[in-house]
């Protein structure tokens, strides 16, 4: 369940970054509208600069998320390997218990069929 909570938190962080980017763009675009009459080339440069700043935030957030996903993948791989080792160990112990039980049953059957075998009640 912690994974689902973690995903919800990540989605909230992404939405927060997107909201910050939108607000950032709104403020810069409002400033650019005021400058439009002055110089078209300057406005184009400002828009380019704005897009670069917005994309840097998004790229950094994506890189951070990729890093977290890689860490989670490594943890899951290690956990899967640990579970496999425990299953193999359990299978070995189960097989040993089965063999021990067979030996005990065979011994009990042998002693039941021996004519002068001592009984537990004697």
Buried (B, 14 or more C-beta within 10 A) or exposed (E): EEEEEEEEEBEEEBEEBBEEBEEBBEEBEEEBEEEEEEEEEEBEEBBEEBEEEBEEBEEEBEEEEEEEEEEEEEEEEEEEEEEEEEEEEEEEEEEEEEEEEEEEEEEEEEEEEEEEEEEEEE
